[in-house]
Amino acid sequence: MNLSKVSDLQVLNQFNQPDYGDPVEVLSPVEQRYDLDFVKDISSDSESREDFSRPLPPENVLFPSVKLRQIENAFVTDAFLTFDEEYVYTDTILKGGLGSFKHNDALNWSQQKISKTIDNISYEFQHESVLVVHNEGGGTWGHHLIQNFPKILFIKKHFPHIKIALPKGFCSLNMSQGKLLNAYGIDRDSIIPLSSNTSYLFKSVYILDFLFEPKSGFIHPWALDALRSVDILLENTHEVDRLFIKRLKKREIENRSEVEALLEQYHYQPFTQAHANLDSQIANWGRARSVVATLGSDMTNMVFLPDGASILSLSPDWFGDRFFFNLACAANINWFELRCGKVGKESESHQRFNNFFVDKPMLEQKIRDIGELAK
């Protein structure tokens, strides 16, 4: 194969050529109806901006058919970007696969990524057929658990002969992503670990549509059910039904000690999530009836909460995100939210990571409201 002219590659995806890769429908379209009677209790402190609102999620979401495509003699770089002599297949990237990335932007971005590894080609797996599930957003827990990992579960259930390509780090038992494979019983022999600085040639690369509807921002019902099928009960998990998830890096609660003391009065057990304790995370969330957490990736674990549980999002005023709100709706979780407008220590990297203060009287009222709901 001649890969000398990366600049000549063109973008190919389901939007500009729907029939590429001989797509096979593997999951029929489904219209999902959501119960919008779940609690939506949103308040803002005195320093929050006044123009914030959370639109109601749709009552019905039409999930299109899910298709599986096969590309022969293709390369994969950085464990997710798929290409051959002519094309970059942008359905394997988050923005391209969900239709929000303009072709020229996707092409320029992809060519830059490929150029960094084009001189480091590996033929170690040239006789293997793999599914690409990772993407550029997959380094965060939310993207991986909700948008990437369900693809693995789907393929291993319906096409067990296809192997899975993953970044090497995501195969490690020192990482949550690696522990997740074990939690769901994924055979390690079916995983092919890839280095980020190498382009690998494969006999076939399979591309599965995202089990996620981008316009509504909702997880596919098949994916939600599959994630909730996990069953982990550990003897060393907290025998409590109320959790306070402590976030210790980026977007920290500036007055966390005061917040934690208040929550302990109401029997909320503090818990810090880390790569080392994924099993405990799943078990603790699976037992909880009420969880308090900072808006962000830690809240993705709400998929493990039982139906009708409640989550209180402590949300910095400057960080608006509908991903978790929609996830609560899909999972039938009551949504309480306290918007916090007082800035703490400012981040050197991005405003969304600024620390913030939580209004204690308003927090206490929210906790009481959750308690009343549970009666």
N, C-alpha and C positions, 0 to 999 in steps of 0.2 A: 504493500500500500504506500502511496505517495503522500506523505504528510508534511511536505516541505513548505507548502503555502497555506499556512493557517489563515492568512488574511483573505483567502478565496472562499472560505467556508460560508455557507448560507444557513439561515434559521429554518428548521422544519418542526412543526408541532401540529397538534390537533386542530388549531384554529386556522392555520393557513393551508393545511392539507389533511382533512379529516380522515382520509383512508390510508395514511402512511402506516407502515409496519403491519399491514393486514390485520386490523383490529378485530378482536373477538369479544363479543359482549359476555362478560362473566357475572354480571349482576344487573338485573332488570331495573328500570326506573321505579322509584317509589315516592309516593306523596305522603309525607309525615305531618300529622296534625299535632300541635302542641297545646297543652293546657296553660293558658295565660293567667290562670287564677293563682299561680304561685306568688308568694309575697314579694313585692318590689318596694322596699322601704329605703328611700335615698334621702339623706340630709347633708347639709353643708354647714361648716362652721362660719363664723363671722368674717373670716379673712379669705374665704373662697370666692372665686369669681361668680358672678350672678348669671352668666349666660350658659351654664352647663345644663345639659339634659340628656337623659338616656331614652331614646325612642323605644317604644314597645317592640319586641321581636315579632316576626310574622306568625300568624296562627297556623299557616300551612306552608311547608317548604317542599318543593318538587326537587328531588335528587335525581339527576339524569342517570342513564345507564352507565355502568362502570366497564371500561374496556381494557383489555390487555394487548399490548403490541410487542412485536418481536423484530429486533434489528440484528441482522447477520453481520459477523466480522466487525464489531464495533469496539471502540475504546471507551474507557471510563477514566476520568481524571478527578482527583480530589474526592474520590469515592462517590461522586454523584453526577458529574457533568459528562454526558454521553455524546460521542461524535464519531464520524468516520471520515473518509476522504472528501466527502462533499458537504455534509451537513452537521450542524449542531442541533441536537434534539432537546429543545428547551422545555419539554414536558417534564424533564427530570429536575428542573429547578423550581423553587417555590413560586416566584413571581411569574415565570413563564408558564408553568403547569396550571396555575390558577387564573391565567388570562390577563394579568394586570401589567405585564412587562411589554413595552413596545418592541417590535422586532429589531429595530436598529440598536436600541439600548441593550437588548439581550445579546445581540451578535457581538457588539463591542466588548461587553463585559465578559462573554464566554471566550472570545478570542484571546483576551488578556490572560484568563485563567489557563487556557490550554497552552499558550506560549511558554508558560513557566515550567511545564513538565514535558514538553514535546521532545526534549533531548534525553529524557529518562523513560524509555519504553520498556515495559516488562511483558514477556510472553509466557510467564509462569502458568497462567490460567487460560491459555488460548484455546483449550479444548473444553472449557466449562461454559455453561449457560447460567446466567445470573439475573436476578431482579435487582434493580437500583431503587433503593428506598430513601436514602439519605438526601438532604438538600442543604442549601446554604443557610437556612434558618434552623437546621436540626441540631445545632450546638446548644440551643436552649431547650429546657425540659418541656415547655408547652408545645413547641413545634414537633418535637420528637414523639412525645406520647400521643398527641391527638392527630397529627397529620402524617407521621412517618410509620410509627410502629404498627398501626392497624393494617398496613399493607403487608407486613411480615406475617401477621396472624392470618390474613386472608389467603395468602399464597401457600402457607404451610398447611392450611386446612384443605384447600381445593387443588393445589398443584404442588404436592410435597417433593416432587423430583427436581423442582427449580431451586437452585441455591440462592443465598442472599448476600449481596455485596454490602459491606459496612466499613466505616473507618476503623482502623485498628483500635483506637481508643474506646470505641463503642462496643468492642468485644471483651474488654478487660473487666474482671470482677472488681476492680478498684473504681469503676464508674457505674453510675446508676443505670446507664443504657445497657451495660453488660450484665448487670444483675437482673435487669428486666427480662432478658432472654431466658434466664434460669427460672424466674418467677412464673413464666408462662410455658415452661417445658420445651423451649426451642432447642432442638438437637444441635449441638455445637459443630457437628460434622457438616451441617448444611449452611454454615456461615463461612464466607471468604473475606478475611480482613485485608483492607487496602491501605497503603500509605498515601498521605496527602500530596507528597512531592513526586508521584509517579503516575504515568498513564499506562493502563493495563489493557491488553487486547483480550477479547472474549469471543468465543464461538458465536454466542448469541447474547444480546442484552434485552431483557424484558422490561417494559415500562407499563406500570399499572396506574390508571387514573387515581387522583387523590380521592379518598373516601371522606370528602369535605366539600361543602357547597360554598363557594367564595362570595357570592352576592349576598346571601343571608348571613354568612359567617357561622354556619352550623355544621357540627360533626355528623357524619352519616350514621343513621340508626344502627346499621350493621356494626360499624366500628365501635360505637358506644356499648352495645351489648357484648361485643367481644372483649373489650377492656374490662368490663364489669364481671366477666366470667372468672377472674382470678380469685383464688381462695387461699389467703394466707392468715393463719392465726398463730401467734407466737406467745410463748409463756412469759416472755420478758416485756411485752407491750403494756402500756398503761391501761389499767382497768377503770378508765374514766370515759365519759361520753362528751366531754368538752375539751377542746384543744385550743391553745394559743400558739400559732406558728411563728417562731422568732426568726426574723430576717436579719442577718448580721453583715451583709455586704450589699452596697448600692441600694438606695432608697430605704435607708434605715429610719426607724422611729427615734427621733432625737431624745424624747423623754420616755424611752422604753422601760426604764426601771419603775417609773410611776405607773405606766400602763400595765406592766406585768403584775405589780402589787395589787392594783385594782382588780384585775382579772382573776387573780388567785383568791380574792375574797368571794368571788362567784364560782369558785371551784374549777377554773380553767387551768388545765395542765400545760405548762410551757414545753414546747418541743421544737428542736432545731433540726431541720432536714439537711441531710448531707449524703454524699455518694455512698458512705459506709452503711447507711441504715435504711435502704430502700424497702426491705421486707417489713421493717417496723413502721415505716410510713404507710404502706398499703394496709397493714393490719390496724393501725391506729385510726386512720381515716375511715376504714370500714366499720369501726365500732362507734364512731363519733355521731352525735346528734346535733352538735353545734361547734363551729370552727371560726376563730378570729384570725385573720391573716392580712398582710400587706398585699395590695393589688400587685400581681406579678406571677412569675412562673410557678412559685410554690403552690398557688391556688389550683393548678392543673389537676392536682390529686383529688379534687372534688368529684371526679368521675368514680371514685371508690366509696363516696358517701352513700348511705342508704337513702332511698326515696323519702322525700319529705323532710330531710335534714335542713339545717340553716347554716349559711355562711355570712359572716360579717367582713366586708372588704374595707380596710383602712386605706383610702385612696388619696394619694397626693393630688391636689387640685390640678396640677400641670400635666398629669399623666392620665389621659383618657383612653380607655381600652374596652371595646365591646366583646372581645374574645371570651373573657371569663363570664361576663353577664349572660351571653348567649349559651355558654356551656352549662350554666346553672339552669337556664330554661330547659335545655335539652335533657338534662339529668333530673329534672323535677326537684330542684333544690331551691329553698327560699332564699332570696337575695336581700341582704341588708347592707347598706353602704354609708360610710361616713366620709364625706369629702373634706380634706384637710388643706387649708390654704397657707399656713404659716411655714415658711422655709427654714430649715435647719442648715447644717453644713452643706455647702454647694459642691457638686461634683466637678472634677476637673475634666471629665470626658463628655458628659451630656446632661442637659437640664433634667431629663426624665429620671436620672439617678440621684437627684438632690435628696438629702434627708428632710424630714418633716416632723412637725409636732402634732400630737393628737389631743384634741379637746377632751379632758377627762369627764366633765359633767355630761357631755353629749355621748361619750362612749358608754358611760354607766347607764344612761337612758336606753341606748340601743340594746345593751345586755339584758336589761329588764324586759324590754319588748320581746326579745327572743325567748326569754323565760316564760312570759305570758303565753306566747304562741305554743310552747311545748306542753302547757297544762291540758 
